[in-house]
Amino acid sequence: MTMLTIDQEEINRRLNELRTEHNDLDAAIIAMQGMAVVDQLQIQRLKKRKLQLKDEITRIEAFTLPDIIA
């Protein structure tokens, strides 16, 4: 197993963690919005964290995907 393979495995593991957390936040936001008493501040915080995760996922994917010349 080469160093590149280990690095790629680590990157894939991190991407999976980020995607899982992103999906969990999405489910939490939907559940909170359906409650009788809605905590808008908490929902805002969750949405901000979700956006941060999406940005990190996008950065990692852009780093790992090869440049394609059109």
Secondary structure by P-SEA (a helix, b strand, c coil): ccaaaaaaaaaaaaaaaaaaaaaaaaaaaaaaaaccccaaaaaaaaaaaaaaaaaaaaaaaaaacccccc
